[in-house]
Amino acid sequence: MKNFSAHLLLFCLLLVVRAGWAQQSAVLTGTTTDEKGAAVGFATVAVLPAGATSSITGTVADENGRFQLQAPAAGSYRLRITSVGYQMLETPAFELSATAPGKDFGTLTLKADAKQLAEVKIEGLRPTIVQEADRMVVSVEGTAMAASNTAYDVLAKSPGVFIDQEGNIQLNGKTGVTVMLDNRLTYLSGRDLRNLLESMPAANLKNIEIITNPPARYDAEGTSGILNLNLKKNTQRGLNGSVYASGNYNFKQFGHTYGASLNLKRERWNGFLTVDGSRRVGGRDATFTRVFFGEQNTTYFNQQATGNFTSISPAVVRLGADYSLSKRHTIGFMANYTPRRGESDFLTDTYLGASPQEPTRFIDADNISRNTYANYTGNLHYIGNLDSAGTTLTADLDLVQIKNRGKADFFNFFTDLGTNNRTQDFLFTNTFSDLSIYAAKVDFTKPLANGHKIEAGTKFSRVTADNDSRFYFNNGALVLDPLRTNHFNYRENIQAAYLNWSGKASERLKLQAGLRLENTTSLGESYTTGQVTRRQYLNLFPSLFAQQQVTKDYDIGYSYSRRLTRPNYGNLNPFRFYRDPYTWEEGNPFLRPQYTHAFRVAHTYKKVYSLALNYDYQTAVISEVPILDVEAATTTYTTDNLDTGHIIGMTGVAPVKLAKWWDTQNTVVVSYRKFSTNDLNGFLTNEQLYYMLQSNHTLLLPSKVRLEIEARYLGPTASGLYQIEPMHWVGVALKRSFRQDKLDVSVNVNDIFKGYRYRFSTNINGNINDFNQYFRWRSVGLTVRYNFSQGAKVDTKRRNTNLEELNRAGS
């Protein structure tokens, strides 16, 4: 019945699309090219009444030179097209009427302006943040911070973004963020997502789009929104690319990265190849305090820890190509191979006793781990521009294979401080993890008359996750411990369909409404315990948007959407995993999806100043929960559903130009967060007023030196059952270009004052968990990059697989 409902919705939306197919579109369309036929991207297209000098409407062509805008009322008009480096082009006057409400201009050829090209000079600084109707766009390309950092570093410092010590992302103080690359899901979360983004130089990014209330065409996954990282596009015909090398030092360890990128445009072929290698280093210094209040005794647990890691990726390869079957039809592929091998240690000294001043037991625990990781990703795609009015059909097939192999030694030495008796316990684990994801989706867009548009699509995905963890005693010989050995398999299928409509209710009011249906079936099976958990749920996810133009410069946007966050696959595994003699992690096969109703009102002035007000109501909030065994003085970390979450917030963005050579971009986030549950031996409430201040400065100094300074302060906040203490960050970067901007040299310093320290705690029925960790963010880096190019300007499409299912793969 559930599958029938999903297919019925898909059938109905296709009927709606078919009904609108024959309607005549009141749109103006065309493509801008140069004299050699190469696309001229981002040209400005203005519509002027015949005989007038001022435009009444307009748009900007996309990166492929294509433009589309709603046609004005019946009358006589002409187009004016401008672009830097080209002569202005004006079309002859044309007529619009009831029988001919739109017009396709075909190819419009712009002539190069040699004088303008010779004289063009950038005098000021471009805005780093632009507020569009449904998203915030943060510029990354060309910045000094991007030159010396990874994509992960830049994302972590984007407006409103906070990443915790496990790699979980928050947006405007809310968890449940979906990360995309070039509008495709990464299918990764936690440590795996961090590894992917740290293998990618930030210099490969063009911008980051922050979408807080996504429409129906996006997967419903991600309760707080979407972060879409757009890669830079090739703009040269022929062969072009770059090579780079970078080194960094965190005041304890040295690391380095290197790589090269090539782009080739020949006739109908357009391809790219990037190869990046790295030796990433890092570590942490931590203090853990736990207090166990029992009926008879109180136990104090104090732990000092230090850890180091080295992760080597000899060659991360990304390869892709597009082939134009004709001017309107393109096919292509993308392949990605990410290998990694790593080593890490975590060394702890633990004291236990009835008081912190008089411990009775000491434990020296050394954990040494080694792992190998490989990620294989493939994508096949088709892009069809079915007519000149903007009707498009796209299709994607995605495949992801991840293999992770890990080995770990646990050396535990126990000392009775009263008798000085010393015992030892050595353990060994061998873990095999495999993840396979298959997905297919089709999206259709049809512009209709009077500026209306219909979008429809469907998606199917299948996931298989297999985890086999073998645990051994290692006191002289390896002996399998069946009680701590675990084999878990998880299978999931999702069918989805959506329908989205957008249009104008008036000249000043734009509307959009969408409905997405997702049907999920899953099976989790523990081969070790024999436990089998089956799940099936069918959900509707509506979305509503209204954009009101109050004045020429001032807009107000209203939006609502319902979204969900599914559990990570690993969190559904019911087994207990060993971390140290007093710490365990345990999955929860009964974990339910988290649902969010998100309301938002956004005020925008001149597309750069914005003030957004939001309210989120969450149910079945997914949160980490520490379970304390008072008598044994052990802690088991599991994941559970809290009853409700309420988040009321405000996000403001304001650029301030202090001088012609000095720009600032300022962001403030304020929110009140409250989480409640009645399932942990009593009613618990965690609430906190949270605020974040961020200010980024860009200065153009003499000798073409670019200086960037970023500073942020995060106030105390609540996340699930945890209270998080304030933290701050200051970073500086310098960039200088040589040899006609072909050679770039950048230097950056991160977390100058070591203020980005994670301090958080819980208090559950008087039992306290307190954590204080610093992950060696403070570092100094140097990057040298050389760019080369040949040929005329063209545009390259890049395709990165972007699947929602992998976002929940966990670590």
N, C-alpha and C positions, 0 to 999 in steps of 0.2 A: 504494500500500500504506500509506503514511504517513497520507494523508487518510482511508483506510478505518479505520485504528486510532483516529484522533481521533473519527470519527463513531461507532465501535463503543463507545468509552468513554462518549460522550454518551448513546447508546441505553441502555446498561446502568444508568447512574445515574438515568435517567428511570424505568426499571423499578423501581429501589429506591424512588424517591419514590412511585411509584404504589402499591407494595405497602404503604407505611406510611400512605397517605391515609386509610384507613378506621379506623385505630386510634383509640380514644377517648383524648383528651388529659387527663392528670391535671394540669391547670393551672387557676389562678384568673386571670381576665382581667376587664377593665373599662376605663372611661374616666371621668376626673374633669372636671367642668365647673362653671362658676358658674351663677348663677340666670338669666343671659341666654343660656346655651348655649355660651359661649366656653370653650375648653379651659383647664384649670388645670394648667399644667405643673409637673413636679417635686414633686408632692404625695407625702408619705410614706404608704405603705400597709403596715399591720401586721396579722398574723394572730394572733388570740388564741383559746385554748380557751374555750368557753362557760363563764362563771362565773369565769374567771381575769382577772388584771390585767396580766400580763406576756406579751409577744408571744413566739412560738416561731419565727417567720420573718417576712420582709417584703421590700419593695423600694421603689424610687422611680419614680414615673411619668415617662414621657419628656416631651419638650417639647410634645407634642400631647395630654398628659393620659392616654395609654394606658399600662396596666401589665399585666404578665404575670409570674407566679411559679409555681414548682412547688408543687402542693397537698400538704399534709401527709397523714399516714396517716388512715385512716377514723376518723370521730369527729364531734363537734359543735363548730363554731367560729363566730367572727364577725370582721368586718373593722373596723379603726379607721383612719380617714383624717384626716391633719392637713396643713395648709399655712398659711404665714404670711399673715395677713389674712383667714382664714376660720375659722368655727366647726368644731370637731371633729365628724366624722360617724362613727357606728357603725351597722353593718348589723344587722338581726335575726339570730339564730342560724341557721345552716344546717348540713345534714348531708352528710358525704362517706362514700361506701361503695364496695364493689367494683364495683357496677353504675353508680354515679355518682361517679367519682373526682375530677371537676373541676366548675367552675361559672363561667358567664359572668354578671357582674353588670350588664352593659350600661352605661348612663350613671348615674353617681353624682353628684348635684348638691350642691355645697358652698355654704353660705350665708355671705355676707360678715360679718365681725366688725368693726363700725365702731369699737368701742373699741380692739380690737387694732391696727387700722390707724392709729389716732391715736397710740397709745403705742409702736408698734414703733420700736426704735432699735438700730442696729448699734453694739455697744460695742467689739468686738474686730476683729481682722483675719482674713479668711478665709485658708485655706491656699492658697499659690500653686501647690503641686504635690501631686497625689494619685496614689497608686500603685494602679491597678486590676489585675485578674488578668493581663491580657495587654498592658497599656500604661501609660505614664506620662502624666498629663494636667497640662499647665502652663497655669495661668490667665493670660489676657492682658487681658480686658475690665476696664475701669475703672482700670488702672494708669497711673501718671504716665509711665512709660517708653513705653507704647503711645501716649499722647496726642501725643507729639512726634516719633515715629519712624515708619518704614515697616515693613511686614511683613517685609521682608528684614532690617532691623536687629534686630527682636525674635527672628526665627528664628536669626540668627547668634549670639545670646547665650543661647539655650536650653541647658538642662543637657546636657553631653556633645557639643554641636554645635560644629564648627569649619568655617569656609568659607575656602578658599584664595584667592589673588589672581585666579584665573580663574573664581571662582564655583562651584567644585566643592565639594560638601558632604561632610564626614566626620561620622560618629556614633560616639562612644566610640572615636575613633581609627581608624575603618574607613571606607573609601571605598565608593561604590556605594549611595547613598541615593536613594530615590524620594520625591518631594514630591507631596502631594495637597491639593486644596482641597475641603472638604465631601465627603470620601470619593470624590473623582474625580481621576484623574490629570491633571496639568498638561500632560504631553507636552513639557516643556521641560527643558533642562539648561544648565549653564554660564552664559554671558552672557545668553541669552534668558530663562532662569528668573530671573536677577537683575533684568532689566528689568521682568518681570512683577510681581515682589514689591515692587520699589521704586516701582512705580506705584500700589501699594495701601497706604493708611494703616493702620498697626497698630491704630488705634482701631476698624477694622471687624472685627477678630478677636475671637472669644470665647475660644478656647484653642488650644493645640497639643498634639496627641497624638503621643507617641513610641512606635512599635511596633517592637521589635527583632526579633521572630520572628513575622511575620504568618502567619495560617492560609491554607488553600487557596483561599478565595474571593478573595483578593487576587492580582493579577498576580505572577508569579514574579520579575519584574524588581526589582532592588534588593537587593544582597547583604548590606548592613549594616542594612536595615530601612526603615521608612516614617515620614515626618514628615507628619502630616495636620493642615492648618490649617483649623479650623472658623470660619466667619464668624458674626457675631452674628445672632441671629434676632429678627425683629420681634415685639413682645409687646403691640401696641395695635390695637384695632379702630378703623376709620376711617383718618384720615390722620395720619402722624407722620413725623419725620425729623430731620435736622440739617444745619447748614452750618458750615464751618470755613475757617480760613486759617492758614498757617504760614510762617515764615521761618527760614532758617538761614544760618550764616556759618562757613566752615572756615578763617578767618584769611587767606584769599587770594581767595575768591570768595563771592558771595551767591547763594542759591537760594530758591525758594519753592514752596509747594503750596497748592491751594485745592480746594474741592469741596462737594458737597451730596448728600444721600441722602433718598429718599422711599419710604415704605411705605404701601400702601393695602389695606385689608380691607373688602370689601363683599359680603355674602351669600356666594355660593360662590366669589367671586374673591379671590385673595390675590396681590399683586404688589409688586415693588420696582424702583427705579431709582436708580442711583448715577452721578454724574458727577464725575470727579477730573481736575484739571489740575496740571501741575508744570513747573518749570524746575529740573532737577537739575544740580548742578555737582560737579566733583571733579577729581582729578589725582593724580599720583604723582611722587616723586623717587626715583631709583634709581641704584645702582652695580652694574655687571656686571664680573666679572673671569674671564678664561679663560686657562688655561695649556695650550699644546700642546707635548707632549714628542715630538720626532721623533728619528730615528736620527742625523741630522746637526745639526739645529738645534732650538732651543726658542724658541717665540714667545709673548710675553706680550700679552694683550689687555685693556685697561682702558677702561671706558666709563662716562661720567657722562651721566645722562639726566633730563629733566623732561618731564612731560606734563600737558595740561589737556583737559577735555572739558565740553561743555554739551549736555544732552539735554532737548528740549522736547516735552512731550505736552500739547497744548492741551485735549483732552477725551477721557479714557478713560471709555467708557460701558458700564455693565453693566445689563441689563434682563432681567427674568424675571417669570413669572406662573404660578400654579397655579389650576386650575379643578376643583372637586369635583363629579364626575358624580353621586355619592351619598356617603353617609357612609363607604363603604369603597373607593371608586374615585376616583382623582385623575389628571388629565393636566396637563402643563405644558410650558413652554419656557424656555430661557435663551439670551441673545445677549450677546456681548461684543465690543467694538471698541476696540482699543488702537493708536492712531497715535503715531508718534514721529519726530522729525527731530533729528539730532545733528551736532555738529562736534567734532573733536578734533585735537590735535597731539601729536607725540612728537619731542622735539629731543634729539639725542645728539652728544656729543663723544667720539671714540674715538682712542686712541693704541695703536700696535702697534710692537713691537721685540723684540730679543733679550734685553732686560732691562727691567723696569718703570721703572728710573731713566733709561734712555737710549732712548726711543722713536725710531723712524726714519720713522714715517708717522703723519699726522693726518687724520681723516675727520670732517667736519662734515655730519651727515645730519639733514635736517628732513623729517618725514613729516606731511602735512596730509590729513585725511580728512573726508568728508561722507557722510551716509547718511540714507535714509528707510526707515521700517519700518512695517508694518501687520499686525496680527493680527486675524483675523475668526474667532470661535468661536461655534458654535451647538449647542444640545442640545434634543432632544425626549424626554420621559420619561413613563412611566406607573407609578403605584403602586397596587397592588391588595391590600387586606386581605380575603382570600377567605373568612374565617370568624372567629368570635369567639375561636377558640383561638389565634390568632396566625399563621395561615398567610398568607404574603405572596408576591406575585409582582411583580417590578419589571422594567422594560425601559427601555433607553436607546439613543438614536441620537445620535452625535456627529460633528461636522464641524469641522475646523480648516483654515484657509487662512492662510499667512504669506507675505508678500512683502517682500523686503529688497533695496534698491538702494543700492550704495555706489560712491563715487569717491574716489580717493586720488592725491596727488602726492608723489613722492619726489625731493627735491632733495639730491644728494650732491656734496660738494666734497672733493677729495683733495689733500693737500699733502705733498710729499716734504720732510721736515725737514732733509735734508742739502743739497738744492739750492734749496729754497723754490719748486720748480715746482708749479703749481696747475692741476688739471684738474677737470672737472665732468661729471656724468652725471645727467640728469633723466629720470624715468620717470613713467608715468601708468597707473592701472588703473581699469577700469570693470566692476563685478561685479553680476550679476543672480542672485538666489537665490529659489526658490519651494519651498514645502513644503505638501503636501496630505495630510490624514489623514481617513479615514473609519472609523468603528467602530460596532459594534452589540453589545449584550450583554443577556442575560436572567438574572435571579437568582431562585431559588425557595427558600423556607424553610417547613418543615413541622414544628411541634412534635408529638411523639409521646407515648405513654403513659409514665408514670414519669419525667418530666423529660427524656426524650431528644429530640433534635432533628436533623433532616436538612436540609442545605443543598446545593443543586446549581445549576449555571449553565453558561453557555457564552458565548464572546466571539469575535468576528471583527473583524479590522482590516486596513486596506490603507493603505500609505504610499507616496507618490511625492515624491522630493526631487530638484530640478534646480538645478545650480549652473553658471553660465556666467561665467567670469572672463577678461577680455580685457586683455592687457598691451601697452603701447605705449612705444616710445622717444619722448622729448619734448625732443629737442635742436634746437629751432627749428621742428619740425613733428612731428605725431603719426604714427608709423610702427609698424604692428602687429608685435609680436614673436611669431611663431608658436611658438617654442620655449618660451615662458613663458605662452602663452594656453591655457586649459583649459576644457572643457565636460564635466561629469560628471552622470550620471543614475542614481538609485538607486530601486529598487522593492522593497517588502517586504510579505509577507502573513503573518499570524499567525492560527491557529485554536487555540482553547483550550476546555477543558471541565474541570470540577472536581466533586468530591463530598466533602462534609464531614459528619462525625457528631460529636455531643457529647452527653454524658449524665453521670449520676452512678453510680459504682460502689458508693458508700456515702454516708452522710450527710456524711462528711468528705473524700471523694475525688471530684473531677470529672475527666472524661477527654474528650479531643477528638482525632480523627484525621481527616486529610484527604489527598486525592491530587489533584493538578492535572496535566493533560497540555497541553503547548504544542507545536505544530508550526509551524516557521518556514521560509519559503522566501524567498530574496532574489536580486536580480539587480543587480549594479553594472556600469555601462558607461561607459567613458571614450570619448567621441566623438573626442577629440583623439588619443589613442594607439591607439584601437581595441581596448584591453584589455577583456575581459568576464569577470566573476567571478560564478559561480553558487554559491549555498549552500542547503543544506536540512538541518535537524536537528530531530529529534523527541525530546522529553525528558519524563520523569516527575519531578514535584516532590512528594515526600511531606512531611507535617508531623505531628508528634505533640506533644500537650500533656497534662500532668497537674497538677492543682491540689489540694494537700493542706492541709486545715485542721487544724493541730496543736492550737491552742487557739482561743478565741473571737477573739483579737487577732492571732494569728501564723499566717501561711500560708507554704507553700513551693511554688513552681511549677517544673516541669521542662518543657523544650521542646527540640524538634529540628526543623529544616527545611532543605531543600535549595533554593537559589535561584541566580539567574544575573544577570549584567550584560551586556547586549548592547553592542556598540560604537556610539558615536555615528556618525550617518550621514556626517558630514564626515571622520571618521577613516578611512573606507574608500576615500576618493578618492585614487588613487595618484599624483596630481600633486604637484610641488614649488611651494610658494607663497613668493614673495619677501617678506621683512620688512625687511632692510637689506642693505648690500653683503656682510656676513659672516654673515647669519642667514637660514635658510630653515625652512619647515615642510612636511612631507611626509606624506601619508596612507599607509595600509597596507591594501591590498585583501584580504590574507590574515589579517587580525586575527580572532581567534576569541572567542566569548563566554567570560566568566569565570564559574566555578562555585564555589559556597561551600556547605560543610556547616557549619551553625551549631548549636552546643549551648549551652544556657543553664540555670542554676539560680538562681532568684530568691527571696530571703527578704523577706517583707513583714510589718511590725508596725504595726498600727492604720491601715493604708492610707496612711501618710505616711512611715514609715521603711522604707527598702529597701536591700538589699545583693544585687547580682546578679553572678554569676560566669559567664564565657563563654569558649568556645573556638571559633575559626573555622579551618577548613582550606580553603584556596583553591587552585584550579588555574587555569592559563592567566590569571594575574593581568594585567589591563589596566593599563599604566603608560606614562607618557611616558618616552622614551629619547632622550638627546642623542647624536647621531653626529658625531664630530669628524673633520674632514679636517685632519691636522696640517700637510701641506705648503701647503695653501691658506689655513690659519688660519680656516676657516669651520665653522659648527655648523649641523647640520640636526636639527630636533626632529621626531621621529616617535613613533608609538604602537605598542607591541609587547606580546606576551604573555610575561611572566616565568613560570618553571616553577611555583613554589609560593609560598604565603604562609601563615604560621602566626601567629595572634593569640590570646594568652591574656590575659584582662583581668578587671577588677573595677570595678563602678560602685556607689557608695554615695550615698544621698540622706537627709539628716537635717534636719528643721526644729527650730529652737531658739527658744523664746520668752524673750527677755531681760527683757521687761517687758510689762505689759498693753498698752502702746502701741508696742511694739517687737518685731517678728517677724523672724527670719532663716531663710533657706532655703540649705542648704549641700550642695554636690555635690563628690565626688571620683571621678576616673577614673584607674585605673592599668592599664597593659597592656604586655605584651612583644610586639614585632612583629619578624618575621623574613621577609625575601623573598630568594629564590634564583633564579638563572638560569644556564644553561650555553650561551647562544646568542650572547653578545657577546664573541667572541674569548677565551673563557676562562670559568671558573666564578666568578660574583660573588655575594656575600652581603651584604645590608644588614639590620642588626638594631639595635634600640634599645629601651630601657625608657622608656615614655612615661607622663606623669602630667599631670592637669589638676585644678586646684582652683578652685572657684567659690563665691562667697558673695553672696547677694542680701539686702538689708536693707530693710524697710518700716517707717516710723515715722509715727505719727499725732501731729502737733504741734498746739499751740494754734491757735485760729482756723481749725480744719478744714483745716489745711495737711497734705498728704501728701508725705513725703519718701521717695525711693527711692534706694538706693545699690547699685551692682553692681560686683563686683570678680572678676577671673578671672586665673589664671596658667596658662599652657600650657608644660609642660616640653619638652625636646628630643624629637623623634620621627623615625621612619623612615616614608617613603611611597614605595613602589616602589624606585627607585634613589636617591631624594633623602634627604638628612639635613636636617631642619628644626630651626632654633635656637629657644630659648625666646622667648615673647612674653607680654605682660600688658596688662590693660585695667582702667580705673576710670571709671565713669560715674555721674552724679548727675542726678536729676530731681525737680522740685517741681510739685505740682498743687494748685490751689485752686478750689473751686466756689462760685458765686454764684447769686442769684435762684432759691432753692429748687432748687439743683442743675441748673438749666437752662443755665447758662453756666459753662464750664470754661476755666481759663487754666493753661497748663503751660509750664514752662521746663526744658530739659535741656542738659547738657554731656556730650559723649562723648569718651572716650579722653583724659582730662585730662593724662596724663603722656606721651602719644605713644609708648606702649609696644607698640601693635599693629602691629609692623613685621615684614614677611615676610623672613626670612633663611634661605636654603636652598642646598645645594650637592650636587654629585656628584663622584665620583672614579672614573673608569673607565680602568683600565690606566694610571694615572698622569696622565691628562688631567683637568684640573679645570675645573668650572663653578661659579662662586660668584655668588649674587644677593643684593642687599640693597635692598628696596623699601618705601616708606611711601606709603599711599594716602589721606592726608589724612583720616583718621578723626576727628581732633580737630575738634569743631565745637560751636557754640552754637545752640540753636533755641528759638523761641517759637511756641506754638500757642494759638489761641482757637477754641472750638467752642460753638455754641448749639444746644440740643436743644429740639424742640417736639413736642407730641403731642396727640391728641384721641381720645376713645372708651374703651371697655372693653378689658380684656386679652384678647388672642387670641394665636395662634401663627402664624408665617409659615415656610414652607419655602423654602429657597434651594437652587438647583441650580447647581453650577459643573461644567463639563465637566472630566473628569479622566481623561486618556488616557495610557497608559504610553508609547506610541510617541513622543510629542513629548518625553519626558524625554531622548531620545537625539539630539535635533536639533542639539545643540551650539550654537555661537555663530555 
